[in-house]
Amino acid sequence: MALTGRAALLAALGSLPVGIWDAGWTGILAVNAPLAVACACDYALAAPVRRLGLTRQGDTSVRLGETADVTLTVTNPSRRLLRARLRDAWPPSSWQPGTETTASRHRLTVPGGERRRVTTRLRPTRRGDRHADRITIRSYGPLGLFSRQGTHEVPWTVRVLPPFTSRKHLPSKLARLRELDGRTSVLTRGEGTEFDSLREYVPGDDTRSIDWRATARHSTVAVRTWRPERDRHILIVLDTGRTSAGRVGDAPRLDAAMDAALLLSALASRAGDRVDLLAYDRRVRALVQGRTAGQLLPSLVNAMAALEPELVETDARGLAATALRTAPRRSLLVLLTSLDAAPVEEGLLPVLPQLTQRHTVLVASVADPHVARMAAARGNPEAVYEAAAAAQSQSERHRTAEQLRRQGVTVVDAIPEDLPPALADAYLALKAAGRL
């Protein structure tokens, strides 16, 4: 029970002494019979809070950057009219900065024996699970002099999924895939291609593709077309160690790596290949295996939602051993990690022969666009020093990438917005060359 501001103002203006009660203590300012009677009546007519029935319904998942609506149903079992203010508390990252006050607070009026609904709209700013906190309700009497207040626990969880912003590139990559499949153009034969069909020769075709037996049976020259083999296995490995925690722009490198992995997975599943995901630093953080094409993307985004960078050095030997156990047969191993010199030279390079002996290996890394801007800066001594530092950093990355290429590894190094399409292009190039 609490004295409202209105009652305190009346007492002050009229110099009327009044008694107040609050949770845990009682203090008597003074006594005034008429006002005390009014306050007592107001308190008695305020609907009880602890007997209210509360239930939730609404969204249980949302993509980062989008909104989720969670509806709270308030049931008033008493005979008194409920005039209340309600605060539906959630973690701070459930809202855009500065919007929590308006989004989480509601006014409602519920007649006795009835129910009303209020909707809290969340707009999370981070991936992961967001759990509802306490619901605080303050019930007022008809005069607004006194109020009852109580809290309720109504559990609810909203999972915030990766945004998959790179899905805008999927139509163009699928068009390129159709070309590789021989639907709109002719392919040359590669180690990882299989016979598709015969068609009539046109000037410019590779003469090695002429099928002389078919030509002998027809009046025109026939050529063979080839398409990449399907049902290849792709294992995407996300390095969740300390280097993935470095922020590029407003998000950690891990988020950009996830976006690239999602585009590659969507493309590869459309190509008829099987895709698995492994997230690892010193232990397995997530593992998605054996999903069908329809189940793949939902399973991946659900597994990625709760992933966070771990501030530990990645165990490269453990990563290699786990990857080999996960993909015992020849596969395309896509490792999304850092190209920083020390982690690669001390961790990845020593175990790389184990991987390249069995698999085709592709390493993809998130570059910092700020470094490129620094390298182009001029105009004053400070900018020149920054440009020199950026040039040195870029030179080290290029040297590290070249070391990997000499081991037979395909390397993709691009800024966050360019990494997903660049990784998809590298996959298509490997498929076209028959290296899968």
C-alpha positions in Angstrom: 0.0 0.0 0.0 1.4 3.4 -0.9 0.3 7.0 -0.8 0.0 8.6 -4.2 1.3 12.0 -5.2 -2.3 13.3 -5.4 -2.9 12.5 -1.7 0.4 14.0 -0.7 -0.4 17.2 -2.6 -3.8 17.5 -1.0 -2.3 17.2 2.4 0.4 19.8 1.7 -1.9 22.4 0.1 -4.5 22.2 2.9 -1.9 21.8 5.6 -3.8 18.6 6.5 -1.8 16.1 8.5 -2.2 12.6 7.1 -1.0 9.0 7.8 0.9 7.0 5.3 1.9 3.4 5.1 4.6 1.8 2.8 6.0 -1.6 2.4 8.2 -2.5 5.4 7.6 0.6 7.5 4.9 2.8 8.9 5.3 6.5 9.5 2.7 8.9 10.9 3.0 12.4 9.6 -0.1 13.4 11.4 -3.8 12.6 11.6 -6.7 14.2 9.8 -10.0 12.3 10.0 -11.8 13.3 6.7 -8.7 12.8 4.5 -7.8 9.6 6.4 -11.3 8.2 5.8 -11.1 9.1 2.1 -7.7 7.5 1.7 -9.0 4.3 3.6 -12.0 4.1 1.3 -9.8 4.7 -1.8 -7.5 1.9 -0.7 -10.4 -0.5 0.0 -11.9 0.1 -3.5 -8.6 -0.5 -5.3 -8.6 -4.0 -6.9 -6.2 -6.5 -5.4 -3.1 -7.1 -7.3 -1.8 -10.5 -6.2 -5.0 -12.3 -7.1 -4.8 -11.2 -10.8 -4.3 -14.0 -13.3 -1.6 -13.4 -16.0 -0.8 -15.4 -19.1 1.4 -14.8 -22.1 1.2 -15.6 -25.8 3.0 -14.3 -28.9 6.2 -14.6 -30.8 8.9 -17.0 -29.6 11.5 -16.1 -32.2 12.5 -13.1 -34.2 15.3 -12.1 -36.6 17.7 -9.5 -35.3 16.5 -6.1 -36.3 12.9 -7.1 -36.6 10.1 -6.8 -34.0 8.4 -9.4 -31.8 5.0 -9.0 -30.1 4.3 -10.6 -26.8 0.8 -10.3 -25.5 -0.1 -10.4 -21.8 -3.6 -11.3 -20.8 -4.7 -9.9 -17.4 -7.7 -11.5 -15.7 -9.4 -9.7 -12.8 -11.1 -12.3 -10.6 -12.4 -9.7 -8.0 -15.6 -7.7 -8.2 -13.7 -4.4 -8.1 -12.7 -2.4 -11.2 -9.0 -2.6 -11.8 -7.4 0.7 -12.7 -3.8 0.0 -13.1 -0.4 0.8 -14.6 1.7 -2.2 -15.7 5.4 -2.6 -16.4 6.5 -5.6 -18.4 10.2 -5.8 -17.7 12.7 -7.4 -20.2 16.5 -7.3 -20.5 17.9 -3.9 -21.8 19.0 -5.5 -25.1 15.3 -6.3 -25.9 14.7 -2.7 -27.0 16.3 0.0 -29.1 18.1 2.5 -26.9 15.6 5.1 -25.4 12.4 3.1 -26.2 12.1 0.9 -23.2 10.0 3.3 -21.2 7.3 3.7 -23.7 7.4 0.1 -25.0 7.2 -1.7 -21.6 4.7 0.4 -19.7 0.9 0.1 -20.2 -2.3 1.6 -18.7 -5.3 -0.7 -18.4 -8.8 -0.9 -17.0 -10.3 -4.3 -16.3 -13.9 -4.7 -14.9 -14.4 -7.3 -12.2 -14.6 -10.9 -13.7 -13.2 -9.8 -17.1 -9.9 -9.9 -18.9 -7.9 -7.5 -21.0 -4.8 -7.8 -23.2 -1.8 -5.6 -23.6 1.0 -6.1 -26.1 4.7 -5.5 -25.5 6.6 -4.9 -28.7 10.3 -6.0 -28.5 13.0 -5.0 -30.9 16.2 -6.8 -29.8 19.6 -5.4 -30.4 21.6 -8.7 -29.8 21.3 -12.3 -30.8 20.4 -15.0 -28.2 17.6 -15.8 -25.8 15.7 -12.9 -24.2 13.8 -14.0 -21.0 10.9 -12.0 -19.5 11.5 -10.5 -16.1 9.0 -9.5 -13.5 5.6 -7.9 -14.2 4.9 -5.0 -11.8 1.3 -3.8 -11.5 0.1 -0.8 -9.5 -3.7 -0.7 -8.9 -5.4 2.6 -8.0 -8.5 3.5 -6.2 -11.3 5.6 -7.8 -9.9 8.8 -6.2 -6.3 8.1 -7.1 -5.2 8.7 -3.5 -3.8 5.2 -2.6 -2.5 2.3 -4.6 -1.7 -1.4 -4.2 1.4 -2.7 -5.9 2.6 -6.2 -6.6 4.8 -8.3 -8.9 4.2 -11.5 -10.9 6.5 -13.9 -12.6 5.2 -15.0 -16.0 8.0 -16.8 -17.9 8.5 -16.3 -21.6 11.5 -16.6 -23.9 12.1 -15.0 -27.3 15.0 -16.3 -29.3 16.7 -13.7 -31.4 18.0 -15.3 -34.6 20.8 -14.1 -37.0 19.3 -11.6 -39.5 20.6 -13.3 -42.7 21.0 -10.0 -44.5 23.0 -11.7 -47.3 19.9 -13.5 -48.6 19.5 -10.7 -51.1 22.5 -12.2 -53.0 20.8 -15.7 -53.3 18.9 -15.1 -56.6 22.0 -14.0 -58.5 24.0 -17.0 -57.1 21.2 -19.4 -58.0 21.3 -18.0 -61.5 25.0 -18.8 -61.7 24.3 -22.2 -60.3 21.8 -22.9 -63.1 24.5 -22.0 -65.6 26.8 -24.5 -64.0 24.1 -27.1 -64.2 24.0 -26.7 -68.0 20.6 -25.3 -68.1 21.5 -22.0 -69.8 25.1 -22.6 -71.1 27.6 -25.3 -72.0 30.1 -26.7 -69.5 33.6 -28.1 -70.0 34.4 -31.3 -68.3 36.2 -31.3 -65.0 37.2 -33.9 -62.4 34.1 -33.4 -60.4 31.6 -33.3 -63.2 29.2 -35.9 -64.7 27.6 -36.4 -68.1 24.4 -34.4 -68.5 23.1 -34.5 -72.1 23.9 -34.2 -75.8 23.2 -31.2 -78.0 24.1 -29.8 -81.4 27.5 -28.3 -81.9 27.8 -24.5 -82.2 30.9 -22.6 -83.2 33.1 -21.9 -80.1 32.4 -25.2 -78.4 35.4 -27.2 -77.1 36.1 -29.9 -79.8 37.1 -32.2 -77.0 33.4 -32.4 -76.0 32.3 -33.8 -79.4 30.7 -37.2 -79.1 31.8 -38.9 -82.3 29.6 -42.0 -81.9 26.5 -39.8 -81.5 27.6 -37.7 -84.4 27.9 -40.8 -86.6 24.3 -41.7 -85.8 23.0 -38.2 -86.7 23.3 -35.8 -89.5 24.8 -33.1 -87.2 27.8 -32.9 -84.9 26.8 -33.7 -81.3 28.6 -32.5 -78.2 28.4 -33.6 -74.6 27.4 -31.2 -71.8 28.5 -31.8 -68.3 27.2 -30.7 -64.9 28.8 -30.6 -61.5 28.3 -33.7 -59.4 25.6 -33.5 -56.7 25.3 -34.8 -53.2 28.8 -33.5 -52.2 29.4 -33.0 -48.5 30.2 -29.5 -47.1 31.3 -29.0 -43.5 31.2 -25.3 -42.4 33.4 -24.7 -39.3 32.9 -21.5 -37.3 35.8 -20.5 -35.2 34.2 -19.1 -32.0 37.5 -18.3 -30.3 38.8 -14.9 -29.1 39.5 -13.6 -32.7 35.8 -13.9 -33.5 35.0 -11.4 -30.8 36.8 -8.5 -32.5 34.2 -5.9 -33.6 34.0 -4.8 -37.2 31.6 -1.9 -37.3 28.8 -2.5 -34.9 29.0 -6.3 -34.7 31.6 -8.9 -33.8 33.4 -10.8 -36.6 31.4 -13.9 -35.7 28.1 -12.3 -36.9 29.6 -11.6 -40.3 30.9 -15.2 -40.5 27.5 -16.5 -39.6 25.9 -14.4 -42.4 28.4 -15.8 -44.9 27.7 -19.4 -43.7 24.0 -19.0 -44.1 24.3 -17.8 -47.7 26.7 -20.6 -48.6 24.4 -23.2 -46.9 21.3 -21.9 -48.8 23.2 -22.1 -52.1 24.8 -25.5 -51.5 21.5 -27.1 -50.4 19.8 -25.8 -53.6 22.7 -27.4 -55.6 21.9 -30.7 -54.1 24.9 -30.8 -51.7 24.7 -31.9 -48.0 25.7 -29.2 -45.5 26.8 -29.6 -41.9 27.8 -27.0 -39.4 30.4 -27.1 -36.6 31.1 -24.3 -34.1 34.3 -24.8 -32.1 36.9 -23.1 -30.0 38.1 -25.4 -27.2 35.0 -27.6 -27.4 32.0 -28.0 -29.6 29.7 -25.1 -29.2 27.2 -26.2 -31.9 26.8 -29.1 -34.3 24.2 -29.4 -37.0 24.2 -32.6 -39.0 22.1 -34.7 -41.3 19.4 -32.1 -42.1 17.4 -32.2 -45.2 17.3 -29.2 -47.5 14.0 -28.0 -46.0 15.2 -28.4 -42.4 18.7 -26.9 -43.0 18.3 -23.2 -42.7 15.9 -23.3 -39.7 18.3 -25.6 -37.9 21.3 -23.4 -38.7 19.8 -20.1 -37.5 18.5 -21.8 -34.4 21.9 -23.2 -33.5 23.7 -19.9 -34.4 21.3 -17.7 -32.3 22.9 -18.7 -29.0 26.5 -18.6 -30.1 28.8 -16.0 -28.6 32.5 -15.5 -29.0 34.6 -17.1 -26.3 37.6 -15.2 -25.0 39.9 -18.2 -25.3 42.5 -19.2 -27.8 41.1 -21.7 -30.3 42.6 -25.2 -30.0 43.6 -25.8 -33.6 44.5 -29.4 -33.0 41.2 -30.1 -31.3 39.4 -28.3 -34.1 41.1 -30.4 -36.8 40.4 -33.6 -35.0 36.8 -32.8 -34.5 36.4 -31.7 -38.1 37.9 -35.0 -39.3 35.6 -37.0 -37.1 32.6 -35.0 -38.3 33.5 -35.4 -42.0 35.2 -38.8 -42.3 34.9 -38.9 -46.1 36.2 -36.4 -48.6 34.4 -33.1 -48.3 34.7 -29.4 -48.8 35.8 -28.0 -45.5 35.0 -24.3 -45.1 36.7 -22.7 -42.1 35.5 -19.2 -41.1 38.4 -17.9 -39.0 40.9 -15.1 -38.7 43.8 -14.3 -41.0 45.8 -12.8 -38.2 49.4 -14.0 -38.5 49.9 -15.5 -35.0 46.8 -17.7 -34.7 47.3 -19.0 -38.3 51.1 -19.7 -38.0 51.0 -21.1 -34.5 47.7 -22.9 -34.7 46.3 -23.6 -38.2 49.4 -24.2 -40.3 50.8 -27.1 -38.3 47.5 -29.1 -38.5 46.6 -28.0 -42.1 48.3 -31.0 -43.8 45.9 -33.3 -41.9 42.9 -31.5 -43.4 44.2 -31.0 -47.0 45.2 -34.6 -47.2 41.6 -35.7 -46.9 39.5 -32.6 -47.8 39.3 -29.6 -50.1 39.9 -26.7 -47.7 38.6 -23.2 -48.0 39.4 -20.5 -45.5 37.2 -17.4 -45.2 38.0 -14.4 -43.1 36.4 -11.1 -42.2 38.5 -8.0 -43.1 38.1 -4.7 -41.3 36.9 -1.9 -43.7 38.4 0.7 -41.4 41.9 -0.6 -42.1 41.3 0.0 -45.9 40.1 3.6 -45.1 43.2 4.2 -43.0 45.5 2.9 -45.7 44.0 5.5 -48.1 44.3 8.4 -45.7 46.6 11.3 -46.4 46.8 15.0 -45.6 48.5 15.3 -42.2 51.3 13.5 -40.3 48.8 11.6 -38.2 46.9 10.2 -41.2 50.2 9.2 -42.8 51.2 7.2 -39.8 47.8 5.6 -39.7 48.2 4.7 -43.4 51.6 3.1 -42.8 50.2 1.0 -39.9 47.2 -0.1 -42.1 49.5 -1.0 -45.0 51.6 -3.1 -42.6 48.5 -4.9 -41.4 47.3 -5.6 -44.9 50.7 -6.9 -45.9 50.7 -9.3 -43.0 47.3 -10.6 -44.0 48.4 -11.0 -47.6 51.4 -12.9 -46.5 49.4 -15.2 -44.3 46.9 -15.8 -47.1 49.7 -16.7 -49.4 51.1 -19.2 -46.9 47.7 -20.9 -46.9 47.5 -20.9 -50.7 50.8 -22.6 -51.0 49.3 -25.4 -48.9 46.5 -25.8 -51.5 43.9 -23.8 -49.6 41.5 -21.5 -51.3 41.4 -18.2 -49.3 38.6 -15.6 -49.3 39.3 -12.4 -47.4 36.6 -9.6 -47.6 34.9 -7.0 -45.6 31.6 -8.0 -43.9 29.2 -7.0 -46.6 31.3 -8.5 -49.3 32.2 -11.8 -47.6 29.0 -13.7 -48.2 28.9 -13.2 -52.0 32.6 -13.8 -52.2 32.4 -17.0 -50.4 29.5 -18.2 -52.5 31.5 -17.3 -55.7 34.5 -19.3 -54.4 32.1 -22.3 -53.8 30.7 -22.0 -57.3 34.2 -21.7 -58.8 35.3 -24.9 -57.0 32.2 -26.7 -58.3 32.7 -25.5 -61.8 36.3 -26.7 -61.7 35.2 -30.1 -60.5 37.2 -29.9 -57.2 34.3 -30.9 -54.9 
